[in-house]
Amino acid sequence: MKAIFHFHSTYSYDGLNTINTILRFVQDNAIDTVVLTDHDCIDGYYELKEAINSSGLSCEVLPGVEYKTELGDVILIGHDKLLDTPKYDELIQLRSNNNGYLLVLPHPYDGHVNLDILASTVDVIEVFNSRSNSGKNSLSLVLARKYGKPQ
């Protein structure tokens, strides 16, 4: 199974990929699952889901958003409605209420505070981010192992 997650479209301030570019990448690389995680925006998810469904590809498109919280960026996967500037505790509560949602700590050593709280309460820790340097990625791996989190 091939999957990609934590990437951005032009719906994010730092995204360069259009939905059509992403669609071609999914098609050309036989991707099975995508989780587009634009910053504080879910519009790209809906457009990508429609594009993939219309193309006839058998690729699952899961909702995801990279939210800016008071502790730093946190990705919520599985919830398909946009939350209005959530506090971190709200994301924890939403995730714990039911339903298969996941919280991911992206690029832990870029723009976060209270890493011990974040690392102990998320479901997954990102250990490689192409925009982080190798030292920060190595520290992220150490953090994930320290807390026994999937990477």
N, CA, C and O atoms as a GROMACS GRO file, in nm:
protein
  604
    1MET      N    1   0.084  -0.118   0.000
    1MET     CA    2   0.000   0.000   0.000
    1MET      C    3   0.088   0.125   0.000
    1MET      O    4   0.184   0.134   0.077
    2LYS      N    5   0.056   0.218  -0.086
    2LYS     CA    6   0.127   0.345  -0.092
    2LYS      C    7   0.035   0.456  -0.044
    2LYS      O    8  -0.079   0.468  -0.089
    3ALA      N    9   0.085   0.536   0.049
    3ALA     CA   10   0.006   0.647   0.101
    3ALA      C   11   0.094   0.770   0.114
    3ALA      O   12   0.215   0.760   0.136
    4ILE      N   13   0.032   0.886   0.100
    4ILE     CA   14   0.102   1.011   0.128
    4ILE      C   15   0.013   1.094   0.219
    4ILE      O   16  -0.109   1.098   0.204
    5PHE      N   17   0.078   1.160   0.315
    5PHE     CA   18   0.005   1.250   0.403
    5PHE      C   19   0.099   1.362   0.446
    5PHE      O   20   0.220   1.357   0.425
    6HIS      N   21   0.039   1.461   0.507
    6HIS     CA   22   0.107   1.584   0.543
    6HIS      C   23   0.175   1.647   0.422
    6HIS      O   24   0.298   1.655   0.412
    7PHE      N   25   0.091   1.689   0.332
    7PHE     CA   26   0.135   1.769   0.218
    7PHE      C   27   0.028   1.874   0.193
    7PHE      O   28  -0.086   1.860   0.238
    8HIS      N   29   0.066   1.978   0.122
    8HIS     CA   30  -0.022   2.092   0.106
    8HIS      C   31  -0.049   2.122  -0.041
    8HIS      O   32   0.032   2.094  -0.129
    9SER      N   33  -0.166   2.179  -0.064
    9SER     CA   34  -0.202   2.227  -0.197
    9SER      C   35  -0.193   2.379  -0.197
    9SER      O   36  -0.152   2.441  -0.099
   10THR      N   37  -0.232   2.436  -0.307
   10THR     CA   38  -0.232   2.582  -0.316
   10THR      C   39  -0.336   2.647  -0.225
   10THR      O   40  -0.344   2.770  -0.218
   11TYR      N   41  -0.417   2.567  -0.156
   11TYR     CA   42  -0.508   2.622  -0.056
   11TYR      C   43  -0.432   2.665   0.070
   11TYR      O   44  -0.486   2.740   0.151
   12SER      N   45  -0.309   2.619   0.086
   12SER     CA   46  -0.225   2.660   0.199
   12SER      C   47  -0.131   2.772   0.155
   12SER      O   48  -0.092   2.780   0.038
   13TYR      N   49  -0.095   2.857   0.249
   13TYR     CA   50  -0.004   2.968   0.218
   13TYR      C   51   0.132   2.919   0.170
   13TYR      O   52   0.202   2.991   0.099
   14ASP      N   53   0.170   2.798   0.209
   14ASP     CA   54   0.301   2.745   0.169
   14ASP      C   55   0.291   2.629   0.070
   14ASP      O   56   0.390   2.561   0.044
   15GLY      N   57   0.172   2.606   0.014
   15GLY     CA   58   0.153   2.496  -0.080
   15GLY      C   59   0.176   2.540  -0.223
   15GLY      O   60   0.134   2.648  -0.264
   16LEU      N   61   0.243   2.456  -0.300
   16LEU     CA   62   0.274   2.487  -0.439
   16LEU      C   63   0.197   2.400  -0.538
   16LEU      O   64   0.190   2.432  -0.657
   17ASN      N   65   0.140   2.290  -0.490
   17ASN     CA   66   0.077   2.193  -0.580
   17ASN      C   67  -0.071   2.222  -0.599
   17ASN      O   68  -0.147   2.235  -0.503
   18THR      N   69  -0.111   2.232  -0.726
   18THR     CA   70  -0.253   2.245  -0.756
   18THR      C   71  -0.319   2.108  -0.737
   18THR      O   72  -0.251   2.006  -0.730
   19ILE      N   73  -0.449   2.108  -0.730
   19ILE     CA   74  -0.522   1.981  -0.718
   19ILE      C   75  -0.495   1.894  -0.841
   19ILE      O   76  -0.482   1.772  -0.827
   20ASN      N   77  -0.487   1.952  -0.959
   20ASN     CA   78  -0.457   1.874  -1.080
   20ASN      C   79  -0.318   1.812  -1.074
   20ASN      O   80  -0.298   1.699  -1.119
   21THR      N   81  -0.221   1.885  -1.021
   21THR     CA   82  -0.086   1.830  -1.006
   21THR      C   83  -0.087   1.711  -0.911
   21THR      O   84  -0.024   1.609  -0.937
   22ILE      N   85  -0.159   1.726  -0.800
   22ILE     CA   86  -0.168   1.617  -0.703
   22ILE      C   87  -0.238   1.497  -0.766
   22ILE      O   88  -0.194   1.383  -0.748
   23LEU      N   89  -0.344   1.521  -0.840
   23LEU     CA   90  -0.416   1.413  -0.908
   23LEU      C   91  -0.323   1.336  -1.002
   23LEU      O   92  -0.324   1.213  -1.002
   24ARG      N   93  -0.244   1.408  -1.080
   24ARG     CA   94  -0.150   1.341  -1.172
   24ARG      C   95  -0.046   1.260  -1.094
   24ARG      O   96  -0.012   1.149  -1.136
   25PHE      N   97   0.003   1.313  -0.984
   25PHE     CA   98   0.100   1.241  -0.902
   25PHE      C   99   0.038   1.111  -0.847
   25PHE      O  100   0.102   1.006  -0.850
   26VAL      N  101  -0.083   1.119  -0.798
   26VAL     CA  102  -0.153   1.001  -0.746
   26VAL      C  103  -0.167   0.897  -0.856
   26VAL      O  104  -0.142   0.778  -0.834
   27GLN      N  105  -0.207   0.941  -0.972
   27GLN     CA  106  -0.226   0.850  -1.085
   27GLN      C  107  -0.094   0.790  -1.132
   27GLN      O  108  -0.085   0.669  -1.151
   28ASP      N  109   0.008   0.872  -1.150
   28ASP     CA  110   0.136   0.827  -1.202
   28ASP      C  111   0.210   0.734  -1.106
   28ASP      O  112   0.292   0.653  -1.149
   29ASN      N  113   0.181   0.745  -0.977
   29ASN     CA  114   0.253   0.668  -0.877
   29ASN      C  115   0.168   0.562  -0.809
   29ASN      O  116   0.211   0.503  -0.710
   30ALA      N  117   0.049   0.538  -0.860
   30ALA     CA  118  -0.041   0.435  -0.807
   30ALA      C  119  -0.056   0.446  -0.656
   30ALA      O  120  -0.040   0.348  -0.582
   31ILE      N  121  -0.088   0.567  -0.610
   31ILE     CA  122  -0.106   0.593  -0.468
   31ILE      C  123  -0.242   0.537  -0.424
   31ILE      O  124  -0.342   0.556  -0.493
   32ASP      N  125  -0.244   0.469  -0.310
   32ASP     CA  126  -0.366   0.407  -0.259
   32ASP      C  127  -0.447   0.497  -0.166
   32ASP      O  128  -0.570   0.491  -0.163
   33THR      N  129  -0.376   0.582  -0.089
   33THR     CA  130  -0.442   0.668   0.009
   33THR      C  131  -0.371   0.801   0.016
   33THR      O  132  -0.248   0.807   0.014
   34VAL      N  133  -0.448   0.910   0.023
   34VAL     CA  134  -0.390   1.043   0.041
   34VAL      C  135  -0.461   1.112   0.156
   34VAL      O  136  -0.581   1.095   0.178
   35VAL      N  137  -0.382   1.192   0.229
   35VAL     CA  138  -0.436   1.278   0.334
   35VAL      C  139  -0.375   1.416   0.312
   35VAL      O  140  -0.265   1.446   0.358
   36LEU      N  141  -0.450   1.497   0.240
   36LEU     CA  142  -0.409   1.636   0.214
   36LEU      C  143  -0.433   1.716   0.342
   36LEU      O  144  -0.544   1.716   0.395
   37THR      N  145  -0.329   1.784   0.391
   37THR     CA  146  -0.337   1.851   0.520
   37THR      C  147  -0.303   1.999   0.506
   37THR      O  148  -0.201   2.046   0.557
   38ASP      N  149  -0.389   2.070   0.438
   38ASP     CA  150  -0.367   2.214   0.422
   38ASP      C  151  -0.378   2.284   0.558
   38ASP      O  152  -0.442   2.234   0.650
   39HIS      N  153  -0.313   2.400   0.567
   39HIS     CA  154  -0.315   2.478   0.690
   39HIS      C  155  -0.452   2.541   0.711
   39HIS      O  156  -0.499   2.622   0.630
   40ASP      N  157  -0.516   2.503   0.822
   40ASP     CA  158  -0.641   2.566   0.865
   40ASP      C  159  -0.745   2.577   0.753
   40ASP      O  160  -0.820   2.674   0.746
   41CYS      N  161  -0.749   2.476   0.667
   41CYS     CA  162  -0.839   2.479   0.551
   41CYS      C  163  -0.870   2.335   0.508
   41CYS      O  164  -0.782   2.249   0.507
   42ILE      N  165  -0.997   2.309   0.474
   42ILE     CA  166  -1.037   2.176   0.429
   42ILE      C  167  -1.086   2.176   0.284
   42ILE      O  168  -1.122   2.070   0.231
   43ASP      N  169  -1.088   2.292   0.220
   43ASP     CA  170  -1.141   2.303   0.084
   43ASP      C  171  -1.064   2.215  -0.016
   43ASP      O  172  -1.125   2.156  -0.104
   44GLY      N  173  -0.933   2.208  -0.001
   44GLY     CA  174  -0.853   2.126  -0.091
   44GLY      C  175  -0.890   1.979  -0.082
   44GLY      O  176  -0.889   1.908  -0.184
   45TYR      N  177  -0.922   1.932   0.038
   45TYR     CA  178  -0.964   1.793   0.056
   45TYR      C  179  -1.086   1.764  -0.030
   45TYR      O  180  -1.090   1.664  -0.102
   46TYR      N  181  -1.188   1.851  -0.021
   46TYR     CA  182  -1.310   1.826  -0.097
   46TYR      C  183  -1.285   1.831  -0.248
   46TYR      O  184  -1.340   1.750  -0.322
   47GLU      N  185  -1.203   1.925  -0.293
   47GLU     CA  186  -1.173   1.933  -0.436
   47GLU      C  187  -1.093   1.811  -0.483
   47GLU      O  188  -1.120   1.756  -0.589
   48LEU      N  189  -0.994   1.770  -0.403
   48LEU     CA  190  -0.915   1.652  -0.440
   48LEU      C  191  -0.999   1.526  -0.439
   48LEU      O  192  -0.987   1.442  -0.528
   49LYS      N  193  -1.084   1.511  -0.340
   49LYS     CA  194  -1.172   1.393  -0.333
   49LYS      C  195  -1.260   1.385  -0.456
   49LYS      O  196  -1.275   1.278  -0.515
   50GLU      N  197  -1.318   1.496  -0.496
   50GLU     CA  198  -1.403   1.500  -0.615
   50GLU      C  199  -1.322   1.467  -0.741
   50GLU      O  200  -1.368   1.392  -0.827
   51ALA      N  201  -1.203   1.524  -0.751
   51ALA     CA  202  -1.118   1.499  -0.869
   51ALA      C  203  -1.079   1.352  -0.879
   51ALA      O  204  -1.081   1.293  -0.987
   52ILE      N  205  -1.043   1.293  -0.767
   52ILE     CA  206  -1.004   1.151  -0.768
   52ILE      C  207  -1.124   1.063  -0.798
   52ILE      O  208  -1.113   0.969  -0.876
   53ASN      N  209  -1.239   1.091  -0.738
   53ASN     CA  210  -1.359   1.013  -0.766
   53ASN      C  211  -1.400   1.025  -0.912
   53ASN      O  212  -1.439   0.926  -0.974
   54SER      N  213  -1.392   1.145  -0.967
   54SER     CA  214  -1.429   1.167  -1.108
   54SER      C  215  -1.334   1.098  -1.204
   54SER      O  216  -1.373   1.061  -1.315
   55SER      N  217  -1.210   1.082  -1.162
   55SER     CA  218  -1.110   1.020  -1.250
   55SER      C  219  -1.120   0.868  -1.255
   55SER      O  220  -1.061   0.804  -1.341
   56GLY      N  221  -1.196   0.811  -1.163
   56GLY     CA  222  -1.209   0.666  -1.159
   56GLY      C  223  -1.095   0.596  -1.086
   56GLY      O  224  -1.090   0.473  -1.086
   57LEU      N  225  -1.005   0.670  -1.026
   57LEU     CA  226  -0.895   0.608  -0.951
   57LEU      C  227  -0.949   0.542  -0.824
   57LEU      O  228  -1.046   0.589  -0.765
   58SER      N  229  -0.884   0.435  -0.784
   58SER     CA  230  -0.926   0.368  -0.660
   58SER      C  231  -0.834   0.411  -0.546
   58SER      O  232  -0.770   0.329  -0.481
   59CYS      N  233  -0.830   0.539  -0.524
   59CYS     CA  234  -0.747   0.598  -0.419
   59CYS      C  235  -0.839   0.654  -0.310
   59CYS      O  236  -0.931   0.732  -0.339
   60GLU      N  237  -0.814   0.613  -0.188
   60GLU     CA  238  -0.892   0.666  -0.075
   60GLU      C  239  -0.839   0.804  -0.038
   60GLU      O  240  -0.718   0.825  -0.028
   61VAL      N  241  -0.930   0.899  -0.019
   61VAL     CA  242  -0.894   1.036   0.019
   61VAL      C  243  -0.951   1.060   0.158
   61VAL      O  244  -1.073   1.064   0.176
   62LEU      N  245  -0.863   1.076   0.256
   62LEU     CA  246  -0.906   1.100   0.393
   62LEU      C  247  -0.895   1.248   0.426
   62LEU      O  248  -0.802   1.315   0.381
   63PRO      N  249  -0.989   1.300   0.505
   63PRO     CA  250  -0.981   1.440   0.543
   63PRO      C  251  -0.870   1.465   0.645
   63PRO      O  252  -0.847   1.384   0.734
   64GLY      N  253  -0.803   1.576   0.629
   64GLY     CA  254  -0.700   1.616   0.724
   64GLY      C  255  -0.679   1.766   0.717
   64GLY      O  256  -0.693   1.827   0.612
   65VAL      N  257  -0.644   1.823   0.832
   65VAL     CA  258  -0.614   1.966   0.839
   65VAL      C  259  -0.496   1.983   0.935
   65VAL      O  260  -0.491   1.919   1.040
   66GLU      N  261  -0.403   2.070   0.897
   66GLU     CA  262  -0.295   2.108   0.988
   66GLU      C  263  -0.338   2.238   1.056
   66GLU      O  264  -0.338   2.345   0.996
   67TYR      N  265  -0.374   2.224   1.184
   67TYR     CA  266  -0.422   2.338   1.262
   67TYR      C  267  -0.308   2.405   1.336
   67TYR      O  268  -0.218   2.339   1.388
   68LYS      N  269  -0.314   2.537   1.342
   68LYS     CA  270  -0.223   2.616   1.425
   68LYS      C  271  -0.290   2.628   1.562
   68LYS      O  272  -0.393   2.693   1.576
   69THR      N  273  -0.229   2.566   1.662
   69THR     CA  274  -0.282   2.574   1.799
   69THR      C  275  -0.186   2.656   1.884
   69THR      O  276  -0.080   2.698   1.837
   70GLU      N  277  -0.223   2.678   2.006
   70GLU     CA  278  -0.137   2.753   2.098
   70GLU      C  279  -0.008   2.677   2.130
   70GLU      O  280   0.087   2.737   2.180
   71LEU      N  281  -0.004   2.547   2.101
   71LEU     CA  282   0.117   2.468   2.123
   71LEU      C  283   0.198   2.446   1.995
   71LEU      O  284   0.307   2.388   1.999
   72GLY      N  285   0.145   2.492   1.883
   72GLY     CA  286   0.209   2.473   1.753
   72GLY      C  287   0.118   2.394   1.661
   72GLY      O  288   0.004   2.363   1.696
   73ASP      N  289   0.169   2.360   1.543
   73ASP     CA  290   0.090   2.288   1.443
   73ASP      C  291   0.060   2.146   1.488
   73ASP      O  292   0.146   2.076   1.541
   74VAL      N  293  -0.065   2.105   1.466
   74VAL     CA  294  -0.111   1.969   1.494
   74VAL      C  295  -0.203   1.929   1.380
   74VAL      O  296  -0.290   2.006   1.339
   75ILE      N  297  -0.185   1.808   1.329
   75ILE     CA  298  -0.269   1.759   1.220
   75ILE      C  299  -0.380   1.672   1.278
   75ILE      O  300  -0.355   1.582   1.359
   76LEU      N  301  -0.503   1.700   1.237
   76LEU     CA  302  -0.618   1.618   1.271
   76LEU      C  303  -0.660   1.544   1.145
   76LEU      O  304  -0.692   1.606   1.044
   77ILE      N  305  -0.661   1.412   1.152
   77ILE     CA  306  -0.700   1.327   1.039
   77ILE      C  307  -0.832   1.260   1.071
   77ILE      O  308  -0.851   1.207   1.180
   78GLY      N  309  -0.924   1.264   0.974
   78GLY     CA  310  -1.049   1.192   0.986
   78GLY      C  311  -1.172   1.280   1.002
   78GLY      O  312  -1.282   1.235   0.973
   79HIS      N  313  -1.155   1.401   1.046
   79HIS     CA  314  -1.267   1.493   1.067
   79HIS      C  315  -1.284   1.578   0.941
   79HIS      O  316  -1.190   1.643   0.896
   80ASP      N  317  -1.405   1.577   0.884
   80ASP     CA  318  -1.424   1.642   0.754
   80ASP      C  319  -1.492   1.778   0.761
   80ASP      O  320  -1.541   1.828   0.660
   81LYS      N  321  -1.495   1.837   0.880
   81LYS     CA  322  -1.548   1.973   0.895
   81LYS      C  323  -1.436   2.060   0.949
   81LYS      O  324  -1.357   2.017   1.033
   82LEU      N  325  -1.429   2.184   0.901
   82LEU     CA  326  -1.326   2.276   0.947
   82LEU      C  327  -1.361   2.329   1.084
   82LEU      O  328  -1.474   2.374   1.107
   83LEU      N  329  -1.266   2.325   1.175
   83LEU     CA  330  -1.283   2.381   1.309
   83LEU      C  331  -1.231   2.524   1.308
   83LEU      O  332  -1.133   2.555   1.240
   84ASP      N  333  -1.294   2.610   1.383
   84ASP     CA  334  -1.256   2.750   1.388
   84ASP      C  335  -1.153   2.771   1.498
   84ASP      O  336  -1.187   2.772   1.617
   85THR      N  337  -1.028   2.788   1.461
   85THR     CA  338  -0.914   2.812   1.551
   85THR      C  339  -0.921   2.731   1.680
   85THR      O  340  -0.938   2.788   1.788
   86PRO      N  341  -0.908   2.600   1.669
   86PRO     CA  342  -0.922   2.516   1.789
   86PRO      C  343  -0.802   2.529   1.883
   86PRO      O  344  -0.689   2.550   1.840
   87LYS      N  345  -0.830   2.515   2.010
   87LYS     CA  346  -0.726   2.499   2.111
   87LYS      C  347  -0.685   2.352   2.110
   87LYS      O  348  -0.762   2.265   2.069
   88TYR      N  349  -0.563   2.325   2.154
   88TYR     CA  350  -0.515   2.187   2.151
   88TYR      C  351  -0.606   2.094   2.231
   88TYR      O  352  -0.635   1.983   2.186
   89ASP      N  353  -0.652   2.138   2.347
   89ASP     CA  354  -0.741   2.054   2.427
   89ASP      C  355  -0.868   2.018   2.352
   89ASP      O  356  -0.923   1.909   2.371
   90GLU      N  357  -0.917   2.108   2.267
   90GLU     CA  358  -1.036   2.077   2.187
   90GLU      C  359  -1.008   1.965   2.088
   90GLU      O  360  -1.094   1.879   2.064
   91LEU      N  361  -0.888   1.964   2.029
   91LEU     CA  362  -0.853   1.856   1.936
   91LEU      C  363  -0.843   1.723   2.012
   91LEU      O  364  -0.888   1.620   1.962
   92ILE      N  365  -0.785   1.727   2.131
   92ILE     CA  366  -0.776   1.605   2.213
   92ILE      C  367  -0.916   1.555   2.246
   92ILE      O  368  -0.943   1.436   2.234
   93GLN      N  369  -1.004   1.644   2.286
   93GLN     CA  370  -1.140   1.606   2.320
   93GLN      C  371  -1.214   1.548   2.200
   93GLN      O  372  -1.281   1.445   2.212
   94LEU      N  373  -1.202   1.612   2.086
   94LEU     CA  374  -1.267   1.564   1.964
   94LEU      C  375  -1.217   1.425   1.928
   94LEU      O  376  -1.296   1.337   1.896
   95ARG      N  377  -1.086   1.405   1.935
   95ARG     CA  378  -1.027   1.275   1.903
   95ARG      C  379  -1.073   1.168   2.003
   95ARG      O  380  -1.099   1.055   1.963
   96SER      N  381  -1.083   1.203   2.129
   96SER     CA  382  -1.116   1.102   2.230
   96SER      C  383  -1.265   1.071   2.236
   96SER      O  384  -1.305   0.973   2.300
   97ASN      N  385  -1.347   1.152   2.171
   97ASN     CA  386  -1.492   1.131   2.176
   97ASN      C  387  -1.538   1.007   2.100
   97ASN      O  388  -1.646   0.955   2.129
   98ASN      N  389  -1.461   0.960   2.006
   98ASN     CA  390  -1.513   0.846   1.932
   98ASN      C  391  -1.408   0.794   1.837
   98ASN      O  392  -1.318   0.734   1.894
   99ASN      N  393  -1.401   0.800   1.731
   99ASN     CA  394  -1.443   0.786   1.596
   99ASN      C  395  -1.329   0.763   1.498
   99ASN      O  396  -1.344   0.783   1.377
  100GLY      N  397  -1.217   0.722   1.550
  100GLY     CA  398  -1.110   0.691   1.458
  100GLY      C  399  -1.027   0.808   1.413
  100GLY      O  400  -0.940   0.792   1.327
  101TYR      N  401  -1.049   0.926   1.468
  101TYR     CA  402  -0.966   1.041   1.433
  101TYR      C  403  -0.825   1.020   1.488
  101TYR      O  404  -0.806   0.953   1.589
  102LEU      N  405  -0.729   1.077   1.419
  102LEU     CA  406  -0.589   1.070   1.463
  102LEU      C  407  -0.532   1.210   1.477
  102LEU      O  408  -0.565   1.300   1.400
  103LEU      N  409  -0.445   1.226   1.576
  103LEU     CA  410  -0.368   1.348   1.590
  103LEU      C  411  -0.223   1.318   1.559
  103LEU      O  412  -0.166   1.222   1.611
  104VAL      N  413  -0.164   1.400   1.475
  104VAL     CA  414  -0.025   1.383   1.432
  104VAL      C  415   0.052   1.509   1.471
  104VAL      O  416   0.006   1.621   1.449
  105LEU      N  417   0.169   1.488   1.528
  105LEU     CA  418   0.259   1.598   1.559
  105LEU      C  419   0.356   1.613   1.442
  105LEU      O  420   0.447   1.531   1.427
  106PRO      N  421   0.337   1.716   1.358
  106PRO     CA  422   0.428   1.735   1.245
  106PRO      C  423   0.550   1.816   1.287
  106PRO      O  424   0.542   1.901   1.376
  107HIS      N  425   0.661   1.790   1.224
  107HIS     CA  426   0.786   1.865   1.244
  107HIS      C  427   0.800   1.917   1.387
  107HIS      O  428   0.796   2.038   1.410
  108PRO      N  429   0.817   1.826   1.485
  108PRO     CA  430   0.814   1.863   1.626
  108PRO      C  431   0.909   1.975   1.666
  108PRO      O  432   0.878   2.052   1.757
  109TYR      N  433   1.022   1.986   1.601
  109TYR     CA  434   1.121   2.085   1.642
  109TYR      C  435   1.117   2.213   1.559
  109TYR      O  436   1.214   2.289   1.554
  110ASP      N  437   1.004   2.235   1.494
  110ASP     CA  438   0.981   2.358   1.419
  110ASP      C  439   0.851   2.421   1.466
  110ASP      O  440   0.743   2.384   1.420
  111GLY      N  441   0.862   2.517   1.558
  111GLY     CA  442   0.748   2.598   1.595
  111GLY      C  443   0.655   2.542   1.701
  111GLY      O  444   0.538   2.580   1.705
  112HIS      N  445   0.702   2.453   1.786
  112HIS     CA  446   0.617   2.397   1.890
  112HIS      C  447   0.667   2.436   2.029
  112HIS      O  448   0.785   2.464   2.048
  113VAL      N  449   0.575   2.437   2.123
  113VAL     CA  450   0.608   2.454   2.264
  113VAL      C  451   0.548   2.336   2.341
  113VAL      O  452   0.454   2.272   2.293
  114ASN      N  453   0.601   2.309   2.458
  114ASN     CA  454   0.552   2.198   2.541
  114ASN      C  455   0.552   2.065   2.466
  114ASN      O  456   0.450   1.996   2.460
  115LEU      N  457   0.666   2.032   2.410
  115LEU     CA  458   0.678   1.908   2.331
  115LEU      C  459   0.642   1.784   2.411
  115LEU      O  460   0.587   1.689   2.355
  116ASP      N  461   0.671   1.782   2.539
  116ASP     CA  462   0.637   1.663   2.618
  116ASP      C  463   0.486   1.642   2.624
  116ASP      O  464   0.439   1.528   2.616
  117ILE      N  465   0.410   1.749   2.638
  117ILE     CA  466   0.263   1.737   2.637
  117ILE      C  467   0.216   1.688   2.501
  117ILE      O  468   0.136   1.596   2.492
  118LEU      N  469   0.265   1.750   2.396
  118LEU     CA  470   0.225   1.711   2.261
  118LEU      C  471   0.263   1.566   2.232
  118LEU      O  472   0.179   1.487   2.188
  119ALA      N  473   0.388   1.530   2.257
  119ALA     CA  474   0.436   1.396   2.223
  119ALA      C  475   0.362   1.288   2.302
  119ALA      O  476   0.340   1.178   2.251
  120SER      N  477   0.324   1.318   2.423
  120SER     CA  478   0.258   1.216   2.504
  120SER      C  479   0.110   1.200   2.469
  120SER      O  480   0.050   1.099   2.505
  121THR      N  481   0.051   1.297   2.400
  121THR     CA  482  -0.094   1.292   2.375
  121THR      C  483  -0.133   1.272   2.229
  121THR      O  484  -0.249   1.240   2.202
  122VAL      N  485  -0.041   1.289   2.135
  122VAL     CA  486  -0.075   1.263   1.994
  122VAL      C  487  -0.071   1.113   1.967
  122VAL      O  488  -0.024   1.035   2.049
  123ASP      N  489  -0.120   1.075   1.849
  123ASP     CA  490  -0.120   0.935   1.809
  123ASP      C  491   0.005   0.898   1.730
  123ASP      O  492   0.052   0.784   1.738
  124VAL      N  493   0.059   0.993   1.655
  124VAL     CA  494   0.171   0.969   1.563
  124VAL      C  495   0.263   1.090   1.568
  124VAL      O  496   0.217   1.204   1.582
  125ILE      N  497   0.394   1.066   1.555
  125ILE     CA  498   0.490   1.174   1.546
  125ILE      C  499   0.561   1.165   1.412
  125ILE      O  500   0.616   1.061   1.377
  126GLU      N  501   0.559   1.274   1.338
  126GLU     CA  502   0.631   1.281   1.210
  126GLU      C  503   0.781   1.289   1.239
  126GLU      O  504   0.826   1.373   1.316
  127VAL      N  505   0.857   1.200   1.176
  127VAL     CA  506   1.001   1.196   1.202
  127VAL      C  507   1.084   1.238   1.081
  127VAL      O  508   1.206   1.252   1.090
  128PHE      N  509   1.018   1.258   0.968
  128PHE     CA  510   1.087   1.314   0.852
  128PHE      C  511   0.998   1.419   0.789
  128PHE      O  512   0.884   1.392   0.751
  129ASN      N  513   1.052   1.538   0.779
  129ASN     CA  514   0.984   1.647   0.710
  129ASN      C  515   1.088   1.712   0.619
  129ASN      O  516   1.195   1.751   0.665
  130SER      N  517   1.056   1.722   0.492
  130SER     CA  518   1.155   1.771   0.396
  130SER      C  519   1.193   1.916   0.420
  130SER      O  520   1.296   1.962   0.369
  131ARG      N  521   1.115   1.989   0.495
  131ARG     CA  522   1.148   2.129   0.524
  131ARG      C  523   1.226   2.144   0.655
  131ARG      O  524   1.274   2.253   0.687
  132SER      N  525   1.240   2.036   0.730
  132SER     CA  526   1.321   2.038   0.853
  132SER      C  527   1.461   1.989   0.819
  132SER      O  528   1.479   1.910   0.726
  133ASN      N  529   1.559   2.035   0.893
  133ASN     CA  530   1.694   1.987   0.867
  133ASN      C  531   1.714   1.849   0.928
  133ASN      O  532   1.632   1.803   1.007
  134SER      N  533   1.823   1.783   0.893
  134SER     CA  534   1.846   1.645   0.936
  134SER      C  535   1.859   1.635   1.088
  134SER      O  536   1.819   1.535   1.147
  135GLY      N  537   1.915   1.738   1.152
  135GLY     CA  538   1.926   1.736   1.297
  135GLY      C  539   1.790   1.736   1.364
  135GLY      O  540   1.767   1.660   1.459
  136LYS      N  541   1.699   1.819   1.315
  136LYS     CA  542   1.564   1.823   1.371
  136LYS      C  543   1.488   1.695   1.342
  136LYS      O  544   1.413   1.647   1.427
  137ASN      N  545   1.507   1.638   1.222
  137ASN     CA  546   1.443   1.510   1.192
  137ASN      C  547   1.495   1.400   1.282
  137ASN      O  548   1.418   1.315   1.326
  138SER      N  549   1.625   1.400   1.312
  138SER     CA  550   1.682   1.300   1.402
  138SER      C  551   1.626   1.315   1.543
  138SER      O  552   1.594   1.216   1.608
  139LEU      N  553   1.614   1.439   1.589
  139LEU     CA  554   1.555   1.463   1.722
  139LEU      C  555   1.409   1.417   1.725
  139LEU      O  556   1.361   1.368   1.828
  140SER      N  557   1.338   1.433   1.614
  140SER     CA  558   1.198   1.389   1.607
  140SER      C  559   1.188   1.238   1.623
  140SER      O  560   1.096   1.188   1.689
  141LEU      N  561   1.281   1.166   1.565
  141LEU     CA  562   1.284   1.020   1.579
  141LEU      C  563   1.310   0.981   1.725
  141LEU      O  564   1.245   0.890   1.777
  142VAL      N  565   1.403   1.048   1.789
  142VAL     CA  566   1.432   1.022   1.930
  142VAL      C  567   1.306   1.048   2.014
  142VAL      O  568   1.274   0.970   2.104
  143LEU      N  569   1.236   1.157   1.986
  143LEU     CA  570   1.114   1.191   2.058
  143LEU      C  571   1.007   1.083   2.041
  143LEU      O  572   0.945   1.041   2.138
  144ALA      N  573   0.986   1.038   1.918
  144ALA     CA  574   0.886   0.934   1.891
  144ALA      C  575   0.921   0.806   1.966
  144ALA      O  576   0.832   0.741   2.022
  145ARG      N  577   1.046   0.769   1.966
  145ARG     CA  578   1.088   0.647   2.038
  145ARG      C  579   1.072   0.663   2.188
  145ARG      O  580   1.031   0.569   2.257
  146LYS      N  581   1.105   0.780   2.239
  146LYS     CA  582   1.093   0.807   2.382
  146LYS      C  583   0.949   0.784   2.429
  146LYS      O  584   0.927   0.728   2.537
  147TYR      N  585   0.852   0.826   2.348
  147TYR     CA  586   0.712   0.814   2.386
  147TYR      C  587   0.643   0.691   2.324
  147TYR      O  588   0.522   0.672   2.341
  148GLY      N  589   0.719   0.609   2.254
  148GLY     CA  590   0.662   0.488   2.196
  148GLY      C  591   0.555   0.514   2.094
  148GLY      O  592   0.457   0.440   2.086
  149LYS      N  593   0.571   0.619   2.017
  149LYS     CA  594   0.469   0.659   1.919
  149LYS      C  595   0.504   0.607   1.779
  149LYS      O  596   0.621   0.601   1.742
  150PRO      N  597   0.404   0.568   1.703
  150PRO     CA  598   0.428   0.536   1.563
  150PRO      C  599   0.485   0.658   1.492
  150PRO      O  600   0.459   0.772   1.529
  151GLN      N  601   0.566   0.630   1.389
  151GLN     CA  602   0.637   0.737   1.319
  151GLN      C  603   0.598   0.736   1.173
  151GLN      O  604   0.648   0.819   1.096
   0.00000   0.00000   0.00000
